[in-house]
């Protein structure tokens, strides 16, 4: 008996007796009890009511390979290799392993939880079960290392537009890789190079994390939110979100590979969270006012010594208090 089947029976959030579940599943009540305990140990919100049975205390948004694939445009279904996991150390690591094993094409890995999720600069990324989207993409660009300029910004645009297509509103982007709503972080992007440059081809892994249902995040100091908190009137389903992300990322990456960042620049500027704000950069050595990005995706700051470009990967921008 799989946990997914049990959760499907409990999905109405009503009380179901152990006997009724056993009859439907064709197992003993003891087997039902053991499966419930396994599900609880994995973090699913099942309540045991003495003498009555079991119920889910809140809705569970399960990942499903078939549901995700069926929501993709027909042109993407045949060329995207999707893997859906219950739990992994890191979805980026899974893509890396698949590439080492010889898998090619557009690889996508999603997981219900990560035990070792990572953000930029090696920071931990909070990855609880069933709460958020943890997705990684194995992508290939064809312009050498210079072709990477602005990629994280383009992926930010893809994420923002995918979310808005599902009901989000006014999604902002903070250079170089944060996705915000009303100034609070709702997601982030991590890009890792993989292997050596081969005839101009650059293999890379793009990890995208999005807070979907999360209501509590102990230990996170920066302002954060989730789709459910920011847009409570929308019914957020992770399978739909993942399908929208896949379609948007694939489309944006292909155009970026062919045309570069300049064709995306205006779309990014419209979402720029830092523009017009007083900023510190380069460990405090540079201060000024944010004025947007140039055609390579560098962030521009007007300082006392003139306009200066800050390259992605070198610094973090901080809004002055």
Residue frames relative to the residue before (quaternion, step in Angstrom):
aa qw qx qy qz dx dy dz
X 1.0000 0.0000 0.0000 0.0000 0.00 0.00 0.00
X 0.2561 -0.7892 0.5411 0.1372 3.56 -0.64 1.09
X 0.6134 -0.5612 0.4161 0.3685 3.54 -1.17 0.66
X 0.6230 0.5670 -0.3431 0.4156 3.58 1.00 -0.81
X 0.6454 0.5105 -0.3195 0.4699 3.60 1.01 -0.78
X 0.6471 0.5182 -0.3119 0.4641 3.57 0.94 -0.90
X 0.6749 0.4917 -0.2986 0.4622 3.58 0.87 -0.91
X 0.6050 0.5566 -0.3516 0.4477 3.56 1.10 -0.62
X 0.6645 0.4962 -0.2951 0.4746 3.58 1.03 -0.79
X 0.7220 0.4231 -0.2344 0.4947 3.57 1.12 -0.67
X 0.4006 0.7789 -0.4302 0.2187 3.57 1.30 -0.10
X 0.6366 0.5437 -0.3426 0.4263 3.63 1.10 -0.51
X 0.3936 -0.7579 0.4329 0.2886 3.59 1.37 -0.05
X 0.4735 0.6240 -0.4668 0.4105 3.58 1.18 0.58
X 0.5809 -0.5705 0.4407 0.3779 3.57 -1.28 0.26
X 0.0554 -0.7754 0.6290 0.0074 3.56 -0.93 0.98
X 0.4060 -0.7215 0.5033 0.2475 3.56 -0.75 1.02
X 0.6173 -0.5471 0.4155 0.3834 3.53 -1.23 0.49
X 0.6346 0.5449 -0.3246 0.4417 3.57 1.06 -0.78
X 0.6764 0.4883 -0.3055 0.4591 3.59 0.88 -0.92
X 0.6429 0.5079 -0.3228 0.4738 3.58 1.01 -0.74
X 0.6373 0.5357 -0.3219 0.4508 3.56 1.00 -0.85
X 0.6628 0.5118 -0.3057 0.4532 3.58 0.97 -0.87
X 0.6675 0.4955 -0.3040 0.4653 3.58 0.93 -0.86
X 0.7419 0.4249 -0.2163 0.4714 3.56 0.96 -0.91
X 0.3885 -0.7453 0.4628 0.2816 3.56 1.23 -0.32
X 0.5848 0.5322 -0.3819 0.4784 3.55 1.09 0.78
X 0.6241 -0.5336 0.4047 0.4025 3.56 -1.29 0.02
X 0.6295 -0.5204 0.4069 0.4091 3.57 -1.27 0.30
X 0.6041 0.5557 -0.3516 0.4502 3.57 1.13 -0.64
X 0.6417 0.5159 -0.3184 0.4699 3.57 1.02 -0.82
X 0.6181 0.5303 -0.3379 0.4717 3.59 1.06 -0.74
X 0.6570 0.5195 -0.3105 0.4495 3.57 0.88 -0.97
X 0.6604 0.5106 -0.3091 0.4557 3.59 0.93 -0.89
X 0.6659 0.4951 -0.3088 0.4649 3.57 0.99 -0.82
X 0.6044 0.5427 -0.3468 0.4689 3.57 1.08 -0.69
X 0.6654 0.5030 -0.3075 0.4579 3.59 0.91 -0.89
X 0.6334 0.5197 -0.3324 0.4672 3.57 1.03 -0.77
X 0.6523 0.5156 -0.3107 0.4606 3.56 0.99 -0.85
X 0.6437 0.5109 -0.3164 0.4739 3.58 0.98 -0.84
X 0.6474 0.5249 -0.3159 0.4534 3.59 0.97 -0.86
X 0.6840 0.4668 -0.2732 0.4895 3.58 1.17 -0.59
X 0.6508 -0.5758 0.2956 0.3968 3.56 1.27 0.12
X 0.4991 0.6517 -0.4457 0.3571 3.59 1.20 0.11
X 0.4517 -0.7459 0.4343 0.2256 3.61 -0.88 1.00
X 0.2053 0.7762 -0.5639 0.1933 3.59 0.41 1.23
X 0.2085 -0.7797 0.5836 0.0890 3.55 -0.84 1.06
X 0.2485 -0.7461 0.6005 0.1448 3.56 -0.99 0.88
X 0.1247 -0.7914 0.5977 0.0286 3.56 -0.70 1.15
X 0.4303 -0.7443 0.4502 0.2411 3.54 -0.35 1.27
X 0.8382 0.1570 -0.1481 0.5008 3.54 -0.83 1.04
X 0.7215 0.4178 -0.2514 0.4916 3.60 1.24 -0.09
X 0.6056 -0.5541 0.3799 0.4265 3.58 0.81 -0.95
X 0.6036 -0.5569 0.4448 0.3573 3.52 -1.14 -0.73
X 0.0526 0.7859 -0.6161 0.0025 3.55 -1.22 0.50
X 0.4753 -0.6218 0.5375 0.3141 3.52 -1.27 0.47
X 0.3625 -0.7513 0.5092 0.2116 3.58 -0.85 0.92
X 0.7780 0.0284 -0.0622 0.6246 3.59 1.28 -0.18
X 0.6495 -0.5240 0.3740 0.4045 3.55 -1.23 0.39
X 0.2275 -0.7543 0.6030 0.1253 3.56 -1.12 0.73
X 0.2275 -0.7828 0.5731 0.0833 3.54 -0.75 1.13
X 0.1113 -0.8467 0.5197 0.0256 3.57 0.06 1.32
X 0.4274 -0.6665 0.5449 0.2759 3.54 -1.14 0.67
X 0.0041 0.8019 -0.5964 0.0344 3.57 -1.00 0.82
X 0.4735 -0.7100 0.4523 0.2589 3.55 -0.64 1.19
X 0.6908 0.4945 -0.2892 0.4412 3.59 0.78 -1.01
X 0.6490 0.5219 -0.3181 0.4530 3.58 0.97 -0.85
X 0.6500 0.5114 -0.3162 0.4648 3.58 0.97 -0.84
X 0.6891 0.4888 -0.2903 0.4494 3.58 0.79 -1.02
X 0.6674 0.5129 -0.3111 0.4412 3.60 0.93 -0.84
X 0.6644 0.4972 -0.3005 0.4702 3.59 1.20 -0.47
X 0.5566 0.6058 -0.3927 0.4112 3.60 1.26 -0.15
X 0.5637 -0.5464 0.4771 0.3950 3.59 -1.19 0.42
X 0.6303 -0.5719 0.3680 0.3746 3.56 -1.05 0.74
X 0.6536 0.5382 -0.3213 0.4241 3.59 0.98 -0.79
X 0.6867 0.4767 -0.2859 0.4685 3.60 1.14 -0.54
X 0.5765 0.6359 -0.3817 0.3429 3.59 1.07 -0.67
X 0.7268 0.4631 -0.2531 0.4396 3.56 0.90 -0.90
X 0.7692 0.3766 -0.2061 0.4734 3.61 1.11 -0.45
X 0.6320 0.4853 -0.3389 0.5002 3.56 1.29 0.01
X 0.1957 -0.7597 0.6111 0.1056 3.56 -0.87 1.00
X 0.0809 -0.8380 0.5394 -0.0178 3.57 -0.24 1.34
X 0.0585 -0.7695 0.6357 0.0197 3.54 -1.02 0.91
X 0.1215 -0.7923 0.5972 0.0288 3.56 -0.83 1.05
X 0.0799 -0.8180 0.5696 -0.0093 3.57 -0.67 1.14
X 0.5106 -0.6066 0.5109 0.3321 3.52 -1.27 0.48
X 0.7921 -0.1128 0.1246 0.5867 3.57 0.79 -1.02
X 0.0329 0.7764 -0.6284 0.0344 3.56 -1.02 0.85
X 0.6072 -0.5017 0.4391 0.4322 3.55 -1.26 0.18
X 0.7594 -0.1833 0.1783 0.5982 3.54 0.86 -1.05
X 0.4755 -0.6700 0.4826 0.3034 3.58 -0.92 0.85
X 0.5896 0.5552 -0.3725 0.4532 3.61 1.09 -0.58
X 0.6545 0.5148 -0.3098 0.4589 3.58 0.98 -0.86
X 0.6279 0.5351 -0.3362 0.4542 3.60 1.05 -0.71
X 0.6409 0.5039 -0.3246 0.4796 3.58 1.00 -0.79
X 0.6358 0.5350 -0.3271 0.4502 3.58 0.96 -0.86
X 0.6669 0.4990 -0.2989 0.4657 3.58 0.94 -0.88
X 0.6406 0.5206 -0.3260 0.4608 3.59 1.00 -0.82
X 0.6438 0.5129 -0.3207 0.4686 3.58 1.00 -0.78
X 0.6510 0.5097 -0.3210 0.4620 3.58 0.95 -0.84
X 0.6675 0.4970 -0.2932 0.4706 3.57 1.15 -0.63
X 0.6348 -0.5813 0.3119 0.4022 3.58 1.28 0.05
X 0.4435 0.6840 -0.4707 0.3375 3.60 1.22 0.07
X 0.1115 -0.7970 0.5926 0.0339 3.56 -0.98 0.88
X 0.6057 0.5624 -0.4161 0.3791 3.55 -1.30 -0.06
X 0.6743 -0.4508 0.3786 0.4458 3.54 -1.29 -0.40
X 0.0906 -0.8158 0.5712 0.0061 3.56 -0.27 1.28
X 0.0260 -0.7827 0.6219 -0.0019 3.57 -0.99 0.87
X 0.0439 -0.7853 0.6175 -0.0032 3.55 -0.90 0.97
X 0.0097 0.7714 -0.6362 0.0100 3.57 -0.95 0.92
X 0.0966 -0.7993 0.5924 0.0306 3.55 -1.15 0.62
X 0.5453 -0.6156 0.4624 0.3314 3.53 -1.21 0.60
X 0.7902 -0.0520 0.0201 0.6103 3.57 1.16 -0.57
X 0.2250 -0.7340 0.6197 0.1631 3.55 -1.31 0.36
X 0.3237 -0.7493 0.5435 0.1960 3.55 -0.98 0.81
X 0.7916 0.1706 -0.0953 0.5789 3.59 1.23 -0.35
X 0.0994 0.8212 -0.5503 0.1137 3.56 0.84 1.00
X 0.1336 -0.8075 0.5731 0.0401 3.57 -1.04 0.82
X 0.2419 -0.7305 0.6194 0.1554 3.51 -1.24 0.67
X 0.7649 -0.3187 0.2509 0.5005 3.56 -1.22 -0.39
X 0.8433 0.1761 -0.1586 0.4824 3.53 -1.28 0.65
X 0.6714 -0.5520 0.2875 0.4023 3.57 1.11 0.75
X 0.4056 0.7185 -0.4831 0.2932 3.59 1.22 0.17
X 0.5285 -0.6054 0.4844 0.3458 3.56 -1.16 0.61
X 0.1888 -0.7440 0.6281 0.1277 3.55 -1.20 0.66
X 0.4180 -0.7238 0.4919 0.2437 3.57 -0.56 1.18
X 0.0180 0.8444 -0.5268 0.0956 3.58 -0.54 1.21
X 0.0521 0.8351 -0.5458 0.0441 3.64 0.59 1.06
X 0.6255 -0.5716 0.3943 0.3558 3.55 -1.27 0.49
X 0.8813 0.1656 -0.1024 0.4306 3.52 -1.17 0.74
X 0.6059 0.6138 -0.3381 0.3765 3.58 1.24 -0.06
X 0.8430 0.1690 0.0063 0.5106 3.55 0.85 -1.00
X 0.4752 -0.6070 0.5279 0.3564 3.54 -1.34 -0.26
X 0.0225 -0.7556 0.6545 -0.0178 3.54 -0.90 1.05
X 0.1381 0.8146 -0.5398 0.1609 3.58 -0.25 1.27
X 0.0629 -0.7810 0.6203 0.0363 3.55 -1.11 0.74
X 0.2051 -0.7818 0.5851 0.0664 3.52 -1.11 0.84
X 0.2396 -0.7327 0.6182 0.1538 3.56 -0.97 0.90
X 0.0185 0.8341 -0.5436 0.0915 3.57 -0.33 1.29
X 0.1932 -0.7638 0.6043 0.1192 3.55 -1.29 0.42
X 0.1130 -0.7643 0.6323 0.0572 3.56 -0.97 0.95
X 0.3442 -0.7960 0.4807 0.1299 3.57 -1.16 0.60
X 0.6261 0.5658 -0.3444 0.4114 3.61 1.15 0.31
X 0.6068 -0.5438 0.3612 0.4534 3.57 1.16 0.43
X 0.7604 -0.3877 0.2533 0.4553 3.56 -1.29 -0.08
X 0.5835 0.5846 -0.3767 0.4193 3.60 1.13 -0.56
X 0.5966 0.5942 -0.3599 0.4018 3.59 1.17 -0.52
X 0.5870 0.6007 -0.3675 0.3995 3.59 1.24 -0.28
X 0.4933 0.6832 -0.4314 0.3221 3.60 1.20 -0.42
X 0.8359 0.1786 -0.1557 0.4951 3.55 -0.69 1.12
X 0.4348 0.7296 -0.4584 0.2619 3.61 1.21 -0.14
X 0.6617 0.5043 -0.3346 0.4424 3.62 0.84 -0.86
X 0.6300 0.5263 -0.3336 0.4635 3.59 1.11 -0.63
X 0.6377 0.5206 -0.3192 0.4695 3.57 1.03 -0.81
X 0.6539 0.4950 -0.3170 0.4763 3.58 0.97 -0.79
X 0.5977 0.5535 -0.3558 0.4580 3.58 1.11 -0.63
X 0.6307 0.5179 -0.3225 0.4795 3.57 1.01 -0.82
X 0.6498 0.5248 -0.3176 0.4488 3.58 0.92 -0.91
X 0.6543 0.5046 -0.3100 0.4703 3.58 0.94 -0.89
X 0.6699 0.5110 -0.3053 0.4437 3.58 0.83 -0.98
X 0.6994 0.4664 -0.2802 0.4634 3.58 0.86 -0.91
X 0.6088 0.5379 -0.3535 0.4638 3.59 1.09 -0.63
X 0.6729 0.4932 -0.2982 0.4638 3.59 0.90 -0.90
X 0.6671 0.4949 -0.3108 0.4621 3.58 0.95 -0.79
X 0.6076 0.5488 -0.3573 0.4494 3.60 1.12 -0.52
X 0.7100 0.4323 -0.2408 0.5011 3.58 1.25 -0.45
X 0.7512 -0.4194 0.2224 0.4587 3.61 1.21 0.04
X 0.5099 0.6146 -0.4427 0.4078 3.59 1.24 -0.05
X 0.2043 -0.7848 0.5767 0.0988 3.55 -1.25 0.40
X 0.8698 0.0695 -0.0544 0.4854 3.55 -1.14 0.77
X 0.1420 0.7909 -0.5731 0.1607 3.58 0.77 1.05
X 0.2078 -0.7925 0.5678 0.0797 3.56 -0.87 1.02
X 0.2463 -0.7488 0.5955 0.1549 3.55 -1.31 0.38
X 0.1591 -0.7705 0.6130 0.0728 3.54 -0.94 0.96
X 0.4616 -0.7116 0.4609 0.2611 3.55 -0.61 1.16
X 0.6371 -0.2592 -0.7226 -0.0696 1.56 -1.79 1.72
X 0.8444 0.2543 -0.0666 0.4668 3.61 1.05 -0.49
X 0.5544 0.6195 -0.4018 0.3841 3.63 1.16 0.27
X 0.2317 -0.7374 0.6215 0.1277 3.54 -1.15 0.78
X 0.0740 -0.8365 0.5419 -0.0328 3.58 -0.67 1.14
X 0.0944 -0.7249 0.6723 0.1164 3.50 -1.38 0.35
X 0.8366 -0.0515 -0.0217 0.5450 3.57 -0.72 1.12
X 0.7299 -0.4572 0.2284 0.4539 3.57 0.99 0.86
X 0.6518 0.4850 -0.3146 0.4909 3.61 1.26 -0.04
X 0.5016 -0.6831 0.4467 0.2870 3.57 -0.95 0.92
X 0.1088 -0.7976 0.5923 0.0346 3.53 -0.89 1.02
X 0.8118 -0.0336 0.0298 0.5822 3.57 1.25 -0.30
X 0.1476 -0.7873 0.5928 0.0835 3.52 -1.33 0.15
X 0.3038 -0.7432 0.5785 0.1438 3.53 -1.33 0.41
X 0.0613 -0.7842 0.6174 0.0113 3.57 -0.99 0.88
X 0.0989 -0.8008 0.5902 0.0238 3.58 -0.71 1.10
X 0.0316 -0.7897 0.6123 -0.0211 3.55 -0.90 1.02
X 0.3769 -0.7010 0.5572 0.2369 3.56 -0.97 0.87
X 0.1308 -0.7954 0.5883 0.0650 3.55 -1.12 0.65
X 0.8448 0.1211 -0.1088 0.5097 3.54 -0.80 1.03
X 0.6328 -0.5328 0.4161 0.3776 3.53 -1.36 -0.20
X 0.6006 -0.5362 0.4517 0.3844 3.53 -1.33 0.36
X 0.0416 -0.8079 0.5876 -0.0167 3.60 -0.77 1.04
X 0.8292 -0.1901 0.0840 0.5189 3.58 -0.45 1.28
X 0.7530 -0.3959 0.2033 0.4847 3.56 0.93 0.93
X 0.5853 0.5789 -0.3756 0.4257 3.59 1.25 -0.21
X 0.1204 -0.7706 0.6238 0.0510 3.53 -1.00 0.91
X 0.1804 -0.7662 0.6090 0.0971 3.57 -0.68 1.10
X 0.0522 0.8082 -0.5817 0.0754 3.55 -0.86 0.94
X 0.2907 -0.7146 0.6078 0.1884 3.50 -1.37 0.32
X 0.1086 -0.7831 0.6109 0.0411 3.55 -0.83 1.02
X 0.1297 -0.7939 0.5923 0.0457 3.55 -0.59 1.18
X 0.0766 -0.7885 0.6100 0.0153 3.56 -0.96 0.91
X 0.0565 -0.7853 0.6165 0.0122 3.56 -0.83 1.03
X 0.0231 -0.8009 0.5978 -0.0241 3.57 -0.92 0.96
X 0.3522 -0.7057 0.5734 0.2217 3.56 -0.95 0.89
X 0.1166 -0.8283 0.5474 0.0278 3.58 -0.57 1.15
X 0.8347 0.1179 -0.0308 0.5371 3.58 0.43 -1.21
X 0.4517 0.7470 -0.4232 0.2428 3.58 1.22 -0.41
X 0.1434 -0.8052 0.5740 0.0402 3.56 -0.86 1.05
X 0.7846 0.1838 -0.0893 0.5854 3.57 1.23 -0.41
X 0.0299 0.8037 -0.5913 0.0596 3.57 -0.92 0.91
X 0.1113 -0.8249 0.5520 0.0496 3.58 0.31 1.22
X 0.7744 0.3571 -0.2608 0.4526 3.54 -1.03 0.80
X 0.6185 0.5107 -0.3609 0.4758 3.59 1.22 -0.21
X 0.2760 -0.8112 0.4999 0.1258 3.55 -0.56 1.19
X 0.6782 0.4891 -0.3120 0.4510 3.60 1.00 -0.69
X 0.6228 -0.5313 0.4123 0.3999 3.56 -1.25 0.41
X 0.0539 0.7979 -0.5961 0.0717 3.58 -0.84 0.97
X 0.0416 -0.7663 0.6378 0.0659 3.53 -1.30 0.26
X 0.3014 -0.7115 0.5918 0.2295 3.57 -1.32 -0.09
X 0.6639 -0.4944 0.3645 0.4265 3.57 -1.22 0.30
X 0.6610 0.5142 -0.3110 0.4494 3.58 0.96 -0.84
X 0.6727 0.4789 -0.2955 0.4804 3.59 1.03 -0.72
X 0.7210 0.4584 -0.2542 0.4532 3.57 0.89 -0.92
X 0.7981 0.1414 -0.0468 0.5838 3.57 1.08 -0.75
X 0.0483 -0.8662 0.4970 0.0182 3.61 0.56 1.15
X 0.6133 0.5655 -0.3572 0.4201 3.61 1.15 -0.40
X 0.6449 0.5013 -0.3125 0.4849 3.59 1.27 -0.32
X 0.3303 -0.7058 0.5870 0.2196 3.57 -1.05 0.78
X 0.1504 -0.8277 0.5384 0.0498 3.55 -0.26 1.29
X 0.0416 -0.7878 0.6143 -0.0179 3.56 -0.78 1.09
X 0.4678 -0.7281 0.4245 0.2661 3.54 -0.62 1.14
X 0.6127 0.5519 -0.3626 0.4342 3.60 1.01 -0.68
X 0.6502 0.5052 -0.3074 0.4770 3.58 1.00 -0.82
X 0.6458 0.5260 -0.3176 0.4533 3.56 0.94 -0.90
X 0.6663 0.5076 -0.3048 0.4533 3.58 0.89 -0.95
X 0.6477 0.5121 -0.3236 0.4621 3.59 0.93 -0.85
X 0.6569 0.5009 -0.3094 0.4710 3.59 0.96 -0.85
X 0.6375 0.5254 -0.3213 0.4629 3.59 1.04 -0.78
X 0.6446 0.5264 -0.3290 0.4463 3.58 0.88 -0.93
X 0.6800 0.4953 -0.2926 0.4547 3.57 0.81 -1.01
X 0.6918 0.4837 -0.2817 0.4561 3.59 0.89 -0.95
X 0.6696 0.5027 -0.3016 0.4560 3.59 0.92 -0.90
X 0.6546 0.5092 -0.3195 0.4584 3.59 0.90 -0.89
X 0.6768 0.4957 -0.2929 0.4587 3.58 0.87 -0.95
X 0.6890 0.4850 -0.2865 0.4561 3.59 0.84 -0.98
X 0.6568 0.5202 -0.3184 0.4434 3.59 0.95 -0.86
X 0.6561 0.5111 -0.3193 0.4543 3.58 0.94 -0.83
X 0.6650 0.4759 -0.3137 0.4825 3.60 0.96 -0.78
X 0.6288 0.5344 -0.3287 0.4593 3.57 1.01 -0.80
X 0.6444 0.5304 -0.3182 0.4497 3.58 0.96 -0.87
X 0.7208 0.4457 -0.2427 0.4721 3.56 1.04 -0.80
X 0.8386 0.2431 -0.0684 0.4828 3.59 0.93 -0.90
X 0.4905 -0.6824 0.4282 0.3324 3.61 1.20 -0.18
X 0.7249 -0.4810 0.3046 0.3877 3.53 -1.36 -0.02
X 0.5580 0.6604 -0.3993 0.3051 3.59 1.00 -0.77
X 0.6689 0.5097 -0.3170 0.4386 3.63 0.95 -0.78
X 0.6826 0.4573 -0.2792 0.4970 3.60 1.27 -0.29
X 0.4792 0.7430 -0.4131 0.2183 3.55 1.20 -0.56
X 0.6793 0.4955 -0.3162 0.4394 3.60 0.79 -0.91
X 0.6299 0.5283 -0.3374 0.4585 3.60 1.04 -0.73
X 0.6536 0.4922 -0.3214 0.4768 3.59 1.06 -0.68
X 0.6345 0.5527 -0.3302 0.4277 3.59 0.93 -0.92
X 0.6334 0.5508 -0.3303 0.4318 3.60 1.02 -0.75
X 0.7395 0.3788 -0.2088 0.5158 3.59 1.21 -0.44
X 0.3932 0.7695 -0.4386 0.2468 3.59 1.30 -0.01
X 0.3068 -0.7803 0.5245 0.1481 3.57 -0.52 1.22
X 0.7212 0.4864 -0.2449 0.4281 3.58 1.05 -0.74
X 0.5068 0.6847 -0.4265 0.3040 3.59 1.13 -0.44
X 0.8204 0.2328 -0.1943 0.4847 3.55 -0.95 0.94
X 0.6152 0.5538 -0.3422 0.4447 3.57 1.30 -0.08
X 0.5013 -0.6087 0.5160 0.3344 3.56 -1.24 0.51
X 0.0616 -0.8365 0.5428 -0.0425 3.56 -0.72 1.13
X 0.2087 -0.7032 0.6567 0.1753 3.49 -1.39 0.40
X 0.0170 0.7928 -0.6087 0.0244 3.57 -1.02 0.77
X 0.8024 0.2888 -0.2134 0.4767 3.55 -1.35 0.18
X 0.6894 -0.5048 0.2775 0.4393 3.54 0.87 1.00
X 0.7171 -0.4394 0.2471 0.4813 3.56 1.13 0.61
X 0.5171 0.6562 -0.4146 0.3607 3.60 1.26 -0.12
X 0.7573 0.2540 -0.1515 0.5823 3.57 1.21 -0.47
X 0.0638 0.7790 -0.6220 0.0473 3.56 -0.90 0.91
X 0.2623 0.7543 -0.5678 0.1998 3.54 -1.12 0.67
X 0.5963 -0.5491 0.4468 0.3785 3.54 -1.24 -0.55
X 0.4559 -0.6945 0.4903 0.2637 3.57 -0.91 0.94
X 0.0668 -0.8202 0.5681 0.0059 3.57 -0.89 0.96
X 0.7331 -0.4210 0.2435 0.4754 3.62 1.15 0.33
X 0.5384 -0.6122 0.4767 0.3287 3.55 -1.28 -0.43
X 0.4228 -0.6757 0.5341 0.2818 3.55 -1.25 0.45
X 0.7534 -0.4326 0.2680 0.4164 3.56 -1.30 -0.04
X 0.6703 0.4514 -0.3005 0.5066 3.60 1.29 -0.14
X 0.5789 -0.6108 0.3692 0.3944 3.59 1.25 0.03
X 0.4401 0.6656 -0.4804 0.3641 3.61 1.22 0.27
X 0.4063 -0.7080 0.5114 0.2685 3.58 -1.05 0.68
X 0.2832 -0.7856 0.5374 0.1177 3.55 -0.93 0.98
X 0.0540 -0.7870 0.6145 -0.0106 3.53 -0.92 1.01
X 0.2714 -0.7325 0.6018 0.1663 3.54 -0.91 0.95
X 0.0129 -0.8067 0.5891 -0.0452 3.57 -0.53 1.22
X 0.7233 -0.4173 0.3136 0.4520 3.58 -1.28 -0.03
X 0.7182 0.4210 -0.2394 0.4996 3.57 1.17 -0.57
X 0.7200 -0.4137 0.2416 0.5020 3.58 1.25 0.26
X 0.6643 -0.4912 0.3805 0.4156 3.55 -1.34 -0.07
X 0.0421 -0.8074 0.5882 -0.0186 3.55 -0.82 1.05
X 0.3331 -0.7404 0.5569 0.1753 3.53 -1.12 0.79
X 0.1706 -0.7721 0.6076 0.0753 3.56 -0.92 0.96
X 0.3271 -0.7810 0.5047 0.1684 3.56 -0.68 1.10
X 0.5420 -0.6000 0.4826 0.3367 3.54 -1.11 0.73
X 0.7570 0.3749 -0.2781 0.4573 3.57 -1.06 0.74
X 0.6848 0.4856 -0.2960 0.4557 3.59 1.15 -0.37
X 0.8271 0.0764 0.0227 0.5563 3.58 0.94 -0.82
X 0.3091 -0.6746 0.6160 0.2643 3.50 -1.41 -0.02
X 0.3296 -0.7285 0.5640 0.2061 3.54 -0.95 0.82
X 0.0984 -0.7867 0.6085 0.0351 3.53 -1.06 0.82
X 0.3780 -0.7018 0.5533 0.2419 3.54 -0.87 0.94
X 0.4209 -0.7080 0.5043 0.2595 3.59 -0.80 0.99
X 0.4206 -0.7001 0.5166 0.2569 3.57 -1.03 0.78
